[in-house]
Amino acid sequence: MKMGKHVFWRTAIACGVAMATSNSAIAQQESEEEPSRGLEVIQVTSQKRVQSVQDVSVAVTAFDQKSMEKLGIQEPIDIAVHTPNLNVKNVLNKSAPIFTIRGIGNAAFTSNSVAPVGVYVDELFLPTNTMMSFSVFDTERVEVLKGPQGTLFGRNTTAGAVSFTTVRPDHDGRGYARIGVGNYESADAEIAKSFSLTGDVAARVSAKWLYQGEGTFTNRLDDSNRDLGRVNAFAVRTGFLFDLDNGELYVNLHGGRDRSENEPWVGIGRSALDNPTGPAPELPGVNGQQYRNNCLSRADNDIHAFINNSNCVNRVGYYDPYTDVREGEFSQEPVIESDSFGALAHATLDFDAFSFVSITAFETLDKTTEEDFDGSPFRIGDTSYSNDIDVFSQELRLTSARPLAGKTDWITGLMYYQDTQEVFDLYGYTDRVNHDVQVDFTQDTTSIAAYLHTETQLSDKWKLIAGARITRDEISFDGGTTVVNLDDDFTGDVTFFSVDTPILVDDEEISSTELTYKVGLDYVLSDDVLLYGNFSHGYKAGVWNGFWAATQGDHSSAEPEFIDAVELGVKSTLMDNTLRLNAAVFNYDYDDMQLFADLPDGRYTIFNAGSASVKGAEIEANWLPTDNLEIIAGAGYTDASVDAEVGLLSYSDATPANTPEFTYNVVARYFHDLSGGLYGYAQVDYTYQDDVFFSLDNLKAVSQEAYGLTGFRIGVESDEGWEASFWVKNLTDEEYFTEILTSGSAGVLSGQVGSPRMFGFTFKTEI
């Protein structure tokens, strides 16, 4: 049930005023007392300079290295369960995560899809979701910035940004080694160590290996009983830090190799067995008919009503007889093969009036992912995605060393960005029609931008924030769709479309030049309370449709999308620095919002919505009620609606995909002195997600009802620098879907199942 608009805003404003005034009173009372204990200061670089998270007038959820270890964050998808109003899912099972912040994301699974959430590693923008399933290791911090970040972070950040910052070398020789073992024959090892090579040069080497020898799925095809979903991935990073006379140069080389198995889709029939619609190819196990009519209403029944329903079959009449969703008969080998390499040079030179920063970065990825989309023994949705991506960026930045005229701090810079994506996707349909479909194209993106960000102290209490960025984007597309593996002896449906003429785009380009900006005010209510409000105008470049086309013109492009965003927030540090309490309310208006939808003929397309609006709120707290107990909690509310039309489809007041109305998370961590330099701790965490739709048509069958996940960790730490812990994720073995797609042409509901209960033992020591 959604909260009324006026009720929501009256409640949010009242809560904000009450919090601000009560915080001020508490802060005044505490100023007379001596501090005894307190929370650690969290440093972030959300404004491209090092600041306390409490001094930044942006809604930020930040994780430092220690908190990431305690929460078991191994990959980008893991941060979502501890961040209000953030949803992250792997759209291709173990690969290609999609980020959604405050209801704004991109449900597209195509290789060239670009989300409105910018993901950065050491300030390098990663352009596509296929690059975002990297291992998180030897990472100093992760910052989740909510709301448009177009001024400082640039392109494609209308929803926000997620920034990963890795650990740099030092001359102190800091390092660690960690090993872990767990169920499903899992193991991981991680090592990092700094070295002082000379008085002016330090180096750091870090590496991580992930292994899982037993998959969580079982393939029953031909009684093979082979488990699927094994993991074998390795990543390494080497960095060098050169001390210069007036600055430093950091050089980073990194790479990774993944030879894992993907997890299959759970293919659930949605067509009625008792209502055939025409002849089909003679396949073993089916009766030579085509099935197109729905066995149940997808609007009124959830996916569990279709599971184990013998009247619900796929397009060629196959029924999945297995009661366990992790069992099935899968025809496609589940492959993940990727090789990546990158380099970074980050130079900083300090002068009297400013600092000069140059960031040069290069990243390449060669990746193939294969999946059985239909989850059956027949080739009616077996897919292979292959793409080769090269990314280059160069940023030049000046940052003031002292305020201009004693009042204004400023940052200005130039950015050049370029990426090339070579995509080769093969959709296997030859048990359903007389051919497969190949999508083969090259997409080139070039972006040039200039920006200025200022912070002007108007008085002791008031600060004016203002910034602007002008961006030129050019995106070209060359290639398209071709019919391959044609079978002249095939019986049944002949084809989706004409097999004579490939549907191609001949090196066409979309381009745009846009101004984005931000204006805000900060008010320091007391030394411990900051109130802020800001208005942002954001922009996301146009995109090409990378799915297969049935007619000329289907490889079309969506126009740029624009957002006007208002945010009001409060940041407070209370109760003798034992309580950090931050809250924000927001309201977004979208023009030409880019959306992804499935069409009745089995195609997927990206298009622009007529209008969209999002409003909501979030609150986060970090509390030390005693010297031995820490509680971290957060809650988010999002009310999003879209009005859109594409082809014959119309969506009115629809909820965007991957947008639960309510989310909350809590972590309770208890510490105890065991004597002899040993400290024990116990940690319990819980995260809750409300009902969520996976598609724009808001069908009940393509949704996941609300659920919660519980985890815990117990461990011992030593003054000598070692730690041992036992942990569990998804303690109750909750069964839930992280993605559901529906295909009329395959006659299936295809779902991806969340991770089962996982547990293990971890040992870490300083070296």
Buried (B, 14 or more C-beta within 10 A) or exposed (E): EEBEEEEBBEBBEEBBEEBBEBBBEBBEEBEEEEEEEBBEEBBBBBBBBEBEBBBBBBBBBBBBBEBBBBBBBBBBBBBBBBBBBBBBBBBBBBBBBBBBBBBBBBBBBBBBBBBBBBBBBBBBBBBBBBBBBBBBBBBBBBBBBBBBBBBBBBBBBBBBBBBBBBBBBBBEBBBBBBBBBBBBBBBBBBBBBBBBEEEEBBBBBBBBBBBBEEBBBBBBBEEEEBBBBBBBBBBBBBBBBBEEEEBBBBBBEBBBBBBBBBBBBBBBBBBBBEEBEEEBBEBEEBEBBBBBEBBBEBEEBBBBBBBBBEBBBBBBBBBBEBEEBBBBBBBBBBBBBBBBBBBBBBBBBBEEEBBBBBBBBBBBBBBBBBBBBBBBBBBBBBBBBBBBBBBBBBBBBBBBEEEEEEBBBBBBBEBBBBBBBBBBBBBBBBBBBBBBBBBBBBBBBBBBBBBBBBBBBEEEEEBBBBBBBBBBBBBBBBBBBBBBBBEEEBEBBEBBBEBEEBBBBEEEEBEBEBEBBBBBBBBBBBEBBBBBBBBBBBBBBBBBBBBBBBEEEBBBBBBBBBBBBBBBBBBBBBBBBBBBBBBBBBBBBBBBBBBBBBBEEBBBBBBBBBEBBBBBBBBBBBBBEEEEEBBBBBBBBBBBBBBBEBEEBEBEEBBBBBBBBBBBBBBBBBBEEEEEEBBEBBBBBBBBBBBBBBBBBBBBBBBBBBBEBBBBBBBBBBEEEBBBBBBBBBBEEBBBBBBBBBBBBBBBBBBBBBBBBBBBEBBBBBE
